[in-house]
Amino acid sequence: MLTELAVILTAAIFLSYSSTWFTDGASRLSRIIGVSEFMIGLTIVSIGTSLPEIAVSIYSSITGNAGLALGNIIGSNITNIALILGASCLIRPIIVSQGIHRDAKIHVLILVVATCCFLYNSKITRIEGILLLLVYGWYLWDGYRRHQSARTIAADHFHNNKKALAESVFMIIVGAGGVLVSCKFLVGYAVNLASELGISATIIGLTLVALGTSLPELAVSIAAARRNRGMMIIGNVIGSNIANILLALGIGAAIGTIPLTNGEVIVNNIVLMVFLAMAMVIFMRYRGIFDRRVGLLFIMVYVAFISMSFM
């Protein structure tokens, strides 16, 4: 058991560093596009930090561990709001821009519709997986159209710097490769650990693997909080949650049908995931700020979530 824990921890750390490489490279390239800080967090950064969930979903589907894939995605979404947003608020309160209320509402709508369809069918078929991917494509286009900003002089200078472009592409390739390798070890040893402890793969996915694959989001959000980039944190959380449901789950389902396993556990945690997303919208709408009290509340919810998962 100690060996499995050591490998899982090492893989999670390597996963965090690899995702950071990918995210940094992608962020550099995003300057060429010329988008707002919130949109960078919503798309480039969120996709980069969601690479672990995507890789785990793909690998789990290929190896027949669909319960791990589904648990990881739901657990990661809960972790993104309760732990990552909560920890960021404790470091520095986040003042919310009025222009992102629509994105927050779309976030909740996507989570509710996708999960209700999944619970109704008790599985996600390949056709539904492809549909999730198409919805994600629309979501990116709609967000880019609404949040696009003019190019800056720095962006043009960066575009003309071929060396910087080559470095960015290299970072993206190396980071993506590192994510894939580390996820192979993370998923494999997590399944072995679950088997040894007599715990279902779904529970391991909800907690241990979800925390491991959320390390990139945690690292990026804490760094952004220290630099007072609150809107990038909000964009990262919303974008990562949507990428997990539409992109990661969509790719996994497109590879092979994902059945509903451990129904009661999954349903309870889906309800918690949607509740947290709705709470985030309510705080945005009526408070306009995520202060340290909100952060502490989210952290307490996360502690309760971990405790209840193993009871």
N, C-alpha and C positions, 0 to 999 in steps of 0.2 A: 504493500500500500504506500509506503514512504517513497518508493521508487516512482510510482505513478504520480504522486503529488509533486515530487521534484521535477519530473519531466513536464507536467502541466504548468507549473510555475515558470520554468525556463522558457517553454514555448510561448506563454502569455507575455513574458518580458520581450522576447524576440519579436513577437507579433506587434507589440507596441512600437518598438523602434522601426520595424519595417513599414508600418502604417504611417509613421511620422515622416519617413523618407518619401513615401508616395504623396502624402498630403502637401509637404513642402514643395515638391516638384510640380504638383497640380496647381498649387496656389500661384506659383510663378507664371505658369502658362495662362492662368485666368486673367492676368493683367492685360494680356493681348486682347481679350474679349471686351474688357471695359465694363464691369458690372459693379453693383453696390456691394458694400461689406456684408450686408445681410444675405444677398444673393450668393456671394461666394461661400458663405457658411451653409446656405440652403442646398447648394449643388456640389461644387468642387470639393469643399472640405467634408461635407456629409457623406458623399460617395466614397471619398478616400478613407474616412474613419469607419465606414460601413463595410469595407472590403473584408474584414474578418468574418462578419456575419454572412456575407455573400459566399465566401470560400467555404465556411462551415456548412452552409445550406447545400452547396453543390456537392461537397464531399460526402455529407451525410446521406443525401439522396442517392448518390452513386453506390454507396456501401450498404444501403438499406436501413439506415438509422433515422428514419423520418421523424420519430419522436424527439430525437436530439435536436434536429433542425428547427422544428416548430417551437420547442421549449426555449431554444437559444434566442430566437427572434422575439418572442413575447417577453422573455426575461430581459433582453437587451433594451427593449422599448421602455419597460418599467424602470430599469437602471438609468437610462438616459434622462428621464425626468426626475425621478426620486433622488438618485445619488448625484448625477453629474450636474444637473441644473441646481439642485440643492447645495452642493459643495461650492459651486461657482458663486451663488448668492451670498454664502457665508464669507467668501473672500472679498467680494465687492458687490453692493446692490446694483441691479440692472434696471435702468430706466427704459421702458418699452416705447418704441416709436409707434405712432398711430397708424402708419402705413402698412403694418404687418398683421393687422387683425384678420384680414381675409385669409392670409396664409395659415394662421392658427385655426380658423374655422374649417378650412379645407383639410387640414391635418386631422381634425376630429372626425370630419365626415368620411374621409378615406378609411380611417381606423374602424369606424362603426359599420360602414357598408361592407368592407372586406371581411371583417370578423363575423358579422351576421350571416353572410353568404356561406362562410366556411362552416359555421356551426349548423346551419340549416342542412347542408349537404353531408356533413360529417367527414368531408375530405376536400382536397383541392386537386382537381383534375388537370391534365396537361393543357386543355383548352382554356381553363380558368387561369392557369399560370401565364399563358400567352396574353390573355386579356389584362392581367395585372401589369405586365410589361408595357403594353400599349398605353394604359392609363398613366404609367410613370413617364412615358415619353411625352404625353400631353401635358403632364404636370410641370416637367422641366421647361417646355416651350412656353407655357402660360406664365411661369415665374420669370423666365428670362425676358419676355416681352414687357412685363410690368415693372421689372426692377433694373432694366438696362440703363446704364449711364454712359456718358460720353467718354471717349478715350482720353487719356491724359498724355502729356508730353513724356512722362516716365514710361508709359506703356509703349509708345512708339520707339523710344530709345531701347527698351528691353526687346522689342520685336526685331530691331536691327542688330542686336547683339547675338550673333550665331553661336558663340561659345556658351552664353547663358542658356540659350534654347537647347543646345545639346546636353548641357548639364541637367536641365530640368527633365528631359526625356529619359536620360540615364537614371535619374533618381526615381522616376515613375516605374521604370522597368525593374530595377533592383528591388524597390519597395514592394511591388506587386508579387515578385518572385518569392521574397521573404515571407510575405503574408500566406501564400499558398503552402510553402514548406512547413511553417510553424503551425498552421491550421491542421495539417495532416497529423502531426504529433499530438496537438491539443485534443482533437476529436477522438483519435485512436485510444489514447491513454485515459481520456475521460470516460469512454465506454467501458474500458477495463476496470476502472475504479468503481463505477456504478455497479458492475457485475460482482466485484469483490465485496462491496458493502451491502449488496442486496437492495440497492436504490434504483428506481427506474431511470432510464436515460432521459426522460422528459424532465425530471426533477434536477438532474445534473445540468441539463441544458438551461433550465430556468435560472439557476443560481451560479454554479462554478464556471461553466463555459460562458454564460452571458456576461459575467463580471470580467472574465478574461478578454472576450472579444470587444467589450466596451472600454477597455483601457485606452485605446487611441482617442475616443471621444473625451474621456476624462482628462487625458494629458493635454489635448488641444484646448478644451474649455477652461481648464485652470490657467494655462498660459495666456489665453485671451482675457480672462478675468483680471489677471495681474496687469495686463496692458490696457485695461479699461475698454475692451472691445466687446461690450455686452451684446450688441446686435448680432455679432458673429456667433456668440454662444447660443442665442435663441435660434438663429438660422441653422446651426449645426444640430441642435436637439430635434427641431421639427423635421429638418431634411433627413437626418439619420433614421428617425422613426418611420418616415414615409418610404425611404429607400429600403429599410428592412422588410416592410410589409409588401411593397410593390415589386421591388427589384430582387432582393434576396429570396423572398418566398416565391416570387414569380419564376425566377430561374430554376429554383429547386423543384417546383411543381412541373415546369416544362420538361425537366429531365425525367421525372417519374411522379405519379400521383402520390400526394402526401395525405395519409389517413389520419383521422382524429384518434390519438391514443391517450390514455389516462384522462378520459372526458371530463370528470369533475374537477380535476386539478387545472386543466387547460381553461375550462369555462371560468372558474374563479379568478384566474390570473388575467384572462382577457377582460373581465369586468374591471379589475383593478387598473389595467392599462388604459382602458377608455376613460375611467373615472379620473385618472391623473391628467390625461390630455384635456378633459373638460375643465378640470380645476385650473390648469394653466391658462386656458382661454378666459375663465372668469376673473382670475387675478389680473390679466392683461386689460380686460374691459373695464373693470370697476376700481382697480387700484393704480394701474399704469406703471407699476414698479414691482420688481421681485426683490424684497429687502431680506435682511438676515432672519427675520421671523419666519418668512415663507421658506427660506432655505432650511431652517431648522425643522419645520414641519415636514418638508419633503424627505429629509434625512431620517426622521422618526418613522415615516411610512416605509422607507426602504429597509430599515432594521426590522420592522414588524413583518415585512414581506419575506425576508430571509429566514426569520425565526419560524414563521408559519409553514414555510415550504418543507421543513424537516420534521414537523410535528406529526 
